[in-house]
Amino acid sequence: MSALQGKNILVGITGSIAAYKAAMLVRLLVREGAAIRVVMTSYAKEFITPLTMATLSKHPILVDFFNPENGEWNSHVDLGNWADLYIIAPATANTMGKMAHGIADNLLITTYLSAKCDVMVAPAMDLDMYQHPSNLKNVEQLRSYGNMIIEAASGELASGLSGKGRMEEPEKIVEHIRAHFDSKKKLKGRRFVVTAGPTYEAIDPVRFIGNHSSGKMGYAIAEALASSGARVDLISGPVSLVSQHPNIHHVAVQTADEMYDQTTSLFKEADGAVLAAAVSDFKPVRQYDQKMKRGRENRILELEPTRDIAQQLGSVKKEHQLLVGFALETQDELANARKKIQGKNLDWIVLNSLSEEGSGFQVDTNRITIIDAQGQLQEFPLKSKHEAARDIVQKIMEAYTNG
């Protein structure tokens, strides 16, 4: 039986030339046994007719808030409550901008804002629009809300240019949807601790020791775990990110000591932990009460080691608990990562490097290598951090399945 059998799937179609692909998407979903409703924007009707979509979905198409012929109200609340999944395909830059900023000027957006179900978004636009900073920021904003983004494919575009911006093919989208419903139950009932971001170690009320971590990798892992059914305690250092997934409990900290206390406490009741935070290895021995004034003489800042979170968790880890560490190295990467696995009793470690462009701090991509306690390597190509997070969570699910 298909994972989609009996699922209620709401399909949103916006005004893109890729709207023709929505017809095949709906047909494939119906074939999988899903119940389909379709909501379209007024511009979408310029590219594909409501009659076509009504015929394929076997239900009337919703475009406006009410039927002008008889005043019948199309409730966005009822639609959002009915659906097990809301997929917007194609999603234009205009629609994603409205979704990111809560501009509810059509039925598709008001339904999105009311939806209690998971939401997938399949962007479609020209390559320059896709890569524009405002669009990329909106995509990340949507991800931070817990939406799943089906990355656009590369190829020939309607403009005649070639590049990233093509809506993913319907068959691939159905694979994403099928995998989503398959994975939702795999970690249900499990609880994980995830650390993310930097720590700030105060020198005085103004200055601190920190690092360039944005928290994006840790937040992506937390969201991937939560989307797979797990409850997540996300212990985050100071970052600009937010996560509104209902399965994520957010714990804000500043210092390595605060992160240590929260992580060791919450780990006691957890099934596992993923330590993605860039925790400071040192802190000032003395914190000044007032801002240090500039002088002519040199100043010496004495540092002492912070408490090692991974080592502490490894020393108390129970047989059923999974402990995943992270390593960011600048030299002897594999050797140093392997030392951490053995020295801290990790089940495996995720290695990322600063030496490769597009990997490390302050970027949206990462190239990871997963090393297990037996020293076996699994290397992945450069991907978005959200895709890399799904690779990590897939390995976690396999560990529990095989264990």
N, C-alpha and C positions, 0 to 999 in steps of 0.2 A: 504494500500500500504506500502511495506517495506521502511524503511528509506534508504535502499541501492539501491532502484530502480533508474536506470539511472546513478548511480555514477560510475566514472572511477577509478578503483582500480588497482594499480601496485603491484604485488607480487614479492618480491625478495627471492630467495632460495639460501642458502649457503651450504657448504660441511659438513653436520651433518647427523648422523644416523636418526635424527628426520625429515629429508627431506620427508620421506614417508607421514608425516602428512600434508604436503603442498598440496598433491593431494586432500585430503578430504576438506581442507580449500578452495581451488579454487572451488571445486564442490559446496560447500555450498554457496559461494559468488555468483556464477552464478545462483544458484537457487533463491537467493534473488533479482535477477534482475540487478546485477552489471555487468558492462563491465570490463573484466579482461585482463591484459597483464602480462606476466611473464618474468622476467629476472633472469638468473641463473649464478652462478660462474662455472668455469670449474670443480672444485672439486664437486660441487653439482651433476654433471652428473654421478659421480661414485656411487651415492646413489639412484637416480631416473632419469629416462630417459626423455629427452626433448619430445619424442613422447608422453609419458603419459601426460605430462603437456600441450602439444599442443592440444591433444584430449579433455582434460577437459576444457581448457580455450577457445577453438575454435579459437585460433590464434597461429601463429608461435612463438617459444620461442627464446628469444634473449640471447646470451652468449658472443659473441665477438663484438668488435667495428665495424667490417665490415665483409661481406660475402666474404671469400677468392675465391669463385667460380666466382663471377661477380663484386666484389669490392663495392657492395652496402653498404652504410654507415648506421649504426644504431646510430641515434642521441640521446645521453643521454639528451641533452637539450630538444628535442621534447618530450621525454618520461616524463621528469620532469614537463613539462608544461601541458601535457595531463592529468595527474593524479589528482584526488581529494584527494587521500590518497595513500601513499606508505607504505606498510607493509613488513618488512623483517622477514620472518618466515620459517625456523629457522635462527637465527642469532648466529654465532659462536663467540667465544672470539676473534679470529683472525679478523673477519669482524668488530666487534664492536670497536676493537682497531684502525683499519684503519679509520672507520667512525669518531671516536673521534679526530684523529690527521690528517685528511685530506689526507690520503695516497690513491691516486686515481690510482690504478693499474689494475682495471677491470671495466667492464661496470656497474656492480651493484653499486660500490662506486661512480663512476663519475656521475651516475644518481642521487644518493643520494645528492651529493654536488650541483647538479644543480636544485634539486626539489624545487618548490615553494609551494608545498602542505604540509599538515601535514604528519608526519612520525611516524609509530609505529614500535616497535622492540620487537620480541619475542625470548629471549635468549634460547639457548639449549647447554648444556655442562655438563661435570662431576662435581660433587659437589665441589671438591678441586679447580678446575679451576674457578668455579662460585664464590667461596668465596675468591679467591686470591686478595690481595689488589690492584693489577694493574687492574684486571677486574672490581672490584667494583668502582675504580676511573674512569674507562672509562664509566661505566654505569651512574655515576653521571654527568660526562662531557656531555654525550649525553642528559641527562635530562636538563642540563643547556642550551642546544641549543634549547630546546622546544620539543624534541622528547618525545613520550609517550612510556614508557617501560611496557610491559605486563610481570609481574613478572613470573619467572619460577616456576613450581609446584614441590612439593616434591613427591618422590616415587622411584621405582626401576629404575636404570640407566643402560645404555648399558654396563658399566664396571662390572656390578654385584653388585655394591654398592647401597646403598639406601640413598637418601637425596635430597636436593634442586638442581635442574638443568634440570629437564624435561621441554621441551617446553610445554606450556599450550595446552590443547586439542583444536582442531579446533572449536568445538561448542562454547567454552568459548571465543575464539578469535573473533568469529563472534559477540558474545554478546558485546564485547568491541567496535568493529567497529560500530555496530548498535547504541550503547549508545553514541559514539563519534559524529555521525552525528545528532542524536536526540538533543544532548546538544549544538551543535555549534550555534544554532539559539536562544537559550533561553535567553541569556544575550546580544544579539546583540543590539547595540545602547545604552547600559548601560555604565556608567563610574564609576570606583572605585578607591579609594585611598588605598594603602596597605603600611604599614610601616614594616620594617624588620631590623634585626641586632641589634648591640649594639650602644650606643653613647659613645664618649670619651670626658671626661671633663678635660681639661688641668690643671695640677698643675704648671708645668713649661714647657719649650720647649721640655723636654725629657719625663717627667712622666705624667700620667693621671689616672683618676678614670674611670674604665670601668667594663665590665662583660664578661662572657664566651660565649655569644650568637654568633652562627655561621651564623645566617640569613637564615638557610635552610628552616625553617617552613614558614617564610614570603615569600621567593622566590617561594616555592612550591605553596602557595596560589595564588600569582600573576600569575603564569603560568597556574594554573587551571582555574582561572577567564578568562584569555586571551584566553585559548583554548575553552572556552564556548562562545566566541564572544565579551566579554567585552573589553573596552579600560581601561588600568590600568596605573595609576601613581604610580610607585614603589619608595617609598622614603626610601633609604637604608643608614644605618650607615656603618662604615668601615668593610667590609667583603671581602673574597677572591672569592666570587661567581660572576658569570656573567649570564645574561639572554638576549638572542637574539631574543625572540619572537617578531614578528612585532607589536603586539598589546600592548606591554609594553614600557612605557616611563620611563626611569631610571633617578632618581634624587638622587645624592650622597650628603650626609651630614656627619658631624662629631659629632656635639654637640646636646644636647637636645634642646637648643634654636633654632638651625637651623632646626631641625626636626619639632619643634612646628610651626615655621613660614611657612615652606613649606606645612605642613599638613593642617593647618587651612586655608591657602590660596586656596589650590586645592580642599578642601572639599566643598567649596561654590558651585562649578559647578558639583559636583559628585552625583551619586545616592546612594552611600554608601561608607563606609570605614571599613577596617579590620586592627586593630591595633595590629600587631604581634611583633613589635619591643620591645626589652628589654631596654626601655629608663631609663637612670639614674635618680633616684629620687632626687639626690643631686649633687651639684657642688661646687668646692672651692670658698669661698668668694673672695679670692685673687689669681690671677695667676701671678707667678713670671716671669719676663722678661728673667732671666738667670737661668741656672741649679743650684739648691740648692746643695751646697757642704756638704759632710759628716762632721759631727761634733761630739763632745762628748756628747753634751746636747740633751735632747729629743726635738722633735718639735711637736707642736700642729697644726693640720690642721682643720680650721674652715670651715664648710659646710653650704650651704643654699639650700632650696628646689628649684628644677627646676619647670618650669611651667607645669601644668598637661594637656597634650594633650587630653586625653579622656574626662576629665571633661569639657574642653572648647568646644569640638565638641558636647558633649551631651547638652550643654546649648544653642547651636545655631541650633541644628538638626531640620530640617523641617520634616513634616509629611511623605513625600515620601522617606526620606533618611533612610538607614539602617546603624546602628552603631554596630560593633562587636568588643568587647575587648578581651584581653588575660589576664590570671592570672597564674602566676607561684608562687606557695606557698610552704612553708616548714612546716607549721602547720595550724591547723584549716582551711583546704583548702576550703571546701564547704562554711563555714560561711563567710570567707573573700571574696570569689568570689561573693557570693550573695550581700554582702555589696557594692561591686564595681558596680554591675548592677544598684542598686537603687541610689547610690550616684552620679553616672556619667551618668544616663539616657541612659544606653546601652539597645539595643534590646535583646542581649544575649552575653554571655561571654564563651570563650573557656578556660577550666581549664586543665593545665598539671602540673605534679608534679615531683619534683626532687627525691622523695623517692622511685620511682620504677625504677629498672634497665632497661636501654634502652629508657628512657624518659627524656626529658629536653635538656640541652646544649650539643653541640659537638657530637651528635649522629645522625644517619640517620633514627631513628624510634621515634615514639611518641605514647603515649596513652592519648587520650583526652576525656574530658567530656564537653558536651555543656549544658549550663544552660540558660534558657530563663527568661524573666522578671517576669513570673509567678512562677518561682522557679522550673519548671519541668526540669528533668535531662534526658539526652540522653548519655549513656556511650558507648564507642567504645573500642575494644580490641587493643592491641599493634600492630601498623602497620608502614609501611614506612611513612615518612613525606609527600611524594607525595600522597599516598593513603589517609592519614588523611586530606590533603588539599582538595582532591576531595570530601570527606565526608562533609567538611565545605562548599564548593561551592555548593554541592547538596542541602544543607539546605538553602543557599542563593537563589538558583533558585526556591525552593519550596515556600519561603517567597514571592517572586514576583508573582509566579503563583497563590498562595492562596490569595494574597493581592489585 
